[in-house]
């Protein structure tokens, strides 16, 4: 009987379930979107009950689609959108409020009030003080959600990232656990001592008792029947933040290896192994994972809006009928046009960290039309990622020769060639796009002995893009981007 790892990827836009066979090949996939709640203040929320229900639904859809019997599932892995905060009742499992999504800057005033402590926060966590991370969001919940502080005082409140919420909801043990990769993104976890930090908890007013147990990414988190779908509980034994899971899925295990995940936002990560590299260039230092009893570090830059720019073009600006149309329109644009788009919808993330910046379309002339605007929006993805790659090389003293790319927008060959040209590196795109799901499956497979780490990536096929643009043109275009960013960072 053939057996599989069932991997769940709970992302910003939806939830996917995937089956990976004994050779690490994707056998089937099912997914469901969830609603994005954005109010008049720009606050972004998700319905936790919808996410829980969709997680169970996509697992059921997957087995039906693949015609796989429940007893063929060997283990479950989980990857998740990071920094998004869930709060729920430890006794009942009921959410106390909607999830606050990583994109949401509602905790900006809390961060402003802690500005003097910013250097201490960054020294301990590797992360600059920012409302995009989890700790300010947790503080906001304790201060603003009715009953949350009372539940915390009674020891009944769970505050965690989406992985810990789903681990609690899915496991028979109702386990309240998280892994090193997710913990390192909260701004409450000391990446030197590898523990929740009492001083940081006190700073944000988050009781230590509200936080999950931190485990290796390939730990046994508990056992699950996926809501009764499986006849016998199987181990849930691989948990990683989605970007970290993609790093593992891309097999970036050696220092200097770099990947970019193109999703709603983007995460660019450089593996630095057991060396903790402090950034001088506006990047963050995080834990890659804990695997086989050993933790490893990464340099990372996070972008708030990359693939979401294409969504904005389609749903809000009404310039696209479908995501895929962006490639053809970008190719039709006047190549001499120098329109730039800076997607600072809710501020700019790495390496600028300016939550006050707003979006900007600049360089528009009378001949700029629909195709040129679409091209500028596609190009801004490549420019932003180039910003991060150049700074990583400077921080780590390791210039990557290859960028391993994953995520839906990698299907856009115009964007991938442009990325190679701007960053001046080979861009390598695997045939499988769902690297976060594959990484979570790898962690679970390593844990339960289903996969051999030395073998499972050996059958991955890739398509490569190499730089073609003349250096003078590349430098001119990138300089124009830098001027546009400086405009967006200028507040009147």
Secondary structure, 3 states (H helix, E strand, C coil): CCCEEEEEEECCCEEEEEEECCCCCEEEEEEEECCCEECCCCCEEECHHHHHHHHHHHHHHHHHHHCCCHHHEEEEEEEECCCCEEEEECCCCCECCCEECCCCCCCHHHHHHCHHHHHHHHHHHCCCCCCCCHHHHHHHHHHHCCCHHHHHHCCCEEEEEHHHHHHHHHECCCCCEEEHHHHCCCCCEECCCCEECHHHHHHHCCCHHHCCEEECCCCCCEEECCCCCCCCCEEEEEEEEHHHHHHHHCCCCCCCCEEEEECCCEEEEEEEECCCCCCCCCCEEEEEEEECCEEEEEEEEEECCCHHHHHHHHHCCCCCCCCCHHHHHHHHCCCCCCCEEECCCCCECCCCCECCCCCEEECCCCCCCHHHHHHHHHHHHHHHHHHHHHHHHHHHCCCCCEEEEECHHHHCHHHHHHHHHHHCCEEEEECCCCHHHHHHHHHHHHHHCCCCCCCCCCCCCEEEECCCCCHHHHHHHHHHHHHHHHHHCCCC
